[in-house]
Every structure is written in C-alpha cells, then in structure tokens.
Amino acid sequence: MPVEAAIMPAGARKYIMFSGKTLKLAGAAVGDVVEVRFAVADQEAVAAPLDLVVALKADKVRKRKWDEATPGRRRALAHMVAIAKTDPTRARRLALVFEILDGERDTYGNKVSDRG
C-alpha cells in the first residue's frame, strides 16, 4: 500500500509517523511492527491544491516568489492550504500563504515585525 510520509529524526533513531486512517487501511495499530519499503520521492515535486495554483497564476509577483522558494517551503505552504477542512479556513490559509510569500509573516504565521 503506497503512502507518502516524512522520516522524522529523533536523536540516533528515525521515525515515520502515519495517520490513524493509514494505520487502519494497513490493518495495523500503534506499536505494531510492520515491513516498510522505501522509494525516494522526487525532491523537486510539489503538489499544490488547485485553488492555490489558480490564485498564484492570477498574481505574477507572488507566483515569482513561489517559484523562487525551495521545494520544501512550497510543499509546507501547499500542505497548509490542502489540509483546511472548510472553505473559510481555506480562504484564510490562502491569504496567509500570500502574507508569507510577501515577507509579512514567517512560516509559522507570526508577523515578521513581532520577532525580536
């Protein structure tokens, strides 16, 4: 069963965190020993949600800033929008992505001027 996940370092050990949904689909539970096979994903690939793609196409300046961001940063910003569960939350997240691209907020959503 293919899944996408990140490997999380924890000292000398590494962990892969799976969602409850993924565990259920695999017939596994927390603490179970499972066999995992790896294939390295395309490190340049970014799957952005359609509404983010459309919003970026409509704004050439922000599209340029998006394209200049690292793939990891683009993935994080795209994920922020993709996991929104309601339309109002999605709209707020799109606005936040634009504020981050504009340098008004950091990746955590904090106003840049608030940092000491």
C-alpha positions as CSV (number, residue, x, y, z in Angstrom):
1,M,0.0,0.0,0.0
2,P,1.8,3.2,-1.1
3,V,1.8,6.1,1.3
4,E,3.8,9.4,1.4
5,A,5.5,10.2,4.7
6,A,8.5,12.0,6.0
7,I,11.2,10.5,8.2
8,M,11.5,12.3,11.5
9,P,14.8,12.3,13.2
10,A,14.9,11.7,16.9
11,G,18.5,11.5,18.1
12,A,20.2,8.5,16.6
13,R,16.8,7.0,15.7
14,K,14.4,7.8,12.9
15,Y,10.6,7.6,12.9
16,I,7.9,7.6,10.3
17,M,4.5,8.9,11.5
18,F,1.4,7.5,9.9
19,S,-2.1,8.8,10.3
20,G,-4.8,6.8,12.0
21,K,-6.5,6.4,8.6
22,T,-3.3,5.0,7.1
23,L,-2.9,2.5,10.0
24,K,-6.5,1.4,9.6
25,L,-6.1,0.8,5.9
26,A,-3.0,-1.2,6.5
27,G,-4.6,-3.2,9.3
28,A,-2.0,-2.0,11.7
29,A,-2.1,-0.4,15.1
30,V,0.2,1.9,17.1
31,G,3.2,-0.1,18.2
32,D,2.8,-2.9,15.6
33,V,6.0,-4.0,13.8
34,V,5.5,-3.6,10.0
35,E,7.7,-4.1,7.0
36,V,8.4,-0.9,5.1
37,R,10.0,-0.5,1.7
38,F,11.2,2.9,0.5
39,A,11.3,4.7,-2.8
40,V,12.8,8.2,-2.7
41,A,10.2,10.8,-3.9
42,D,11.1,13.5,-6.4
43,Q,12.5,16.1,-4.2
44,E,11.5,18.9,-6.6
45,A,7.9,17.8,-6.8
46,V,5.2,20.0,-5.1
47,A,1.5,19.0,-5.3
48,A,-0.3,22.3,-4.8
49,P,-4.1,22.4,-4.4
50,L,-6.0,23.8,-7.4
51,D,-7.2,27.0,-5.6
52,L,-3.6,27.9,-4.7
53,V,-2.4,27.2,-8.3
54,V,-5.2,29.5,-9.6
55,A,-4.5,32.2,-7.1
56,L,-0.8,32.2,-8.0
57,K,-1.5,32.3,-11.7
58,A,-3.6,35.4,-11.1
59,D,-0.7,37.2,-9.3
60,K,2.6,37.3,-11.2
61,V,4.6,38.8,-8.4
62,R,3.6,36.2,-5.9
63,K,4.0,33.4,-8.5
64,R,7.6,34.5,-9.0
65,K,8.1,34.5,-5.2
66,W,6.5,31.0,-5.1
67,D,8.8,29.7,-7.8
68,E,11.9,31.1,-6.0
69,A,11.0,29.4,-2.8
70,T,12.6,26.0,-2.1
71,P,10.6,22.9,-2.8
72,G,10.3,22.1,0.9
73,R,8.9,25.6,1.6
74,R,6.4,25.3,-1.3
75,R,5.4,21.8,0.0
76,A,4.8,23.2,3.5
77,L,2.7,26.2,2.2
78,A,0.7,23.9,-0.1
79,H,0.1,21.5,2.7
80,M,-1.2,24.3,4.9
81,V,-3.9,25.1,2.3
82,A,-4.6,21.5,1.4
83,I,-5.5,20.3,4.9
84,A,-8.0,23.1,5.5
85,K,-11.4,21.4,6.2
86,T,-13.7,24.4,5.4
87,D,-13.9,27.0,2.7
88,P,-13.5,29.9,5.2
89,T,-10.4,28.2,6.7
90,R,-9.0,27.6,3.2
91,A,-9.5,31.2,2.2
92,R,-7.7,32.3,5.4
93,R,-4.8,29.9,4.6
94,L,-4.5,31.2,1.1
95,A,-4.3,34.7,2.4
96,L,-1.7,33.6,5.0
97,V,0.4,31.9,2.2
98,F,0.4,35.2,0.3
99,E,1.5,37.1,3.5
100,I,4.3,34.6,4.0
101,L,5.4,35.0,0.4
102,D,5.3,38.8,0.8
103,G,7.5,38.5,3.8
104,E,4.9,39.9,6.2
105,R,4.7,36.7,8.2
106,D,7.1,33.9,8.9
107,T,6.3,30.2,8.1
108,Y,4.5,29.9,11.5
109,G,2.2,32.8,10.7
110,N,3.8,35.2,13.1
111,K,4.1,38.8,11.9
112,V,7.7,39.4,10.9
113,S,7.8,42.7,12.8
114,D,6.8,40.9,16.0
115,R,10.1,39.0,16.1
116,G,12.8,40.5,18.2
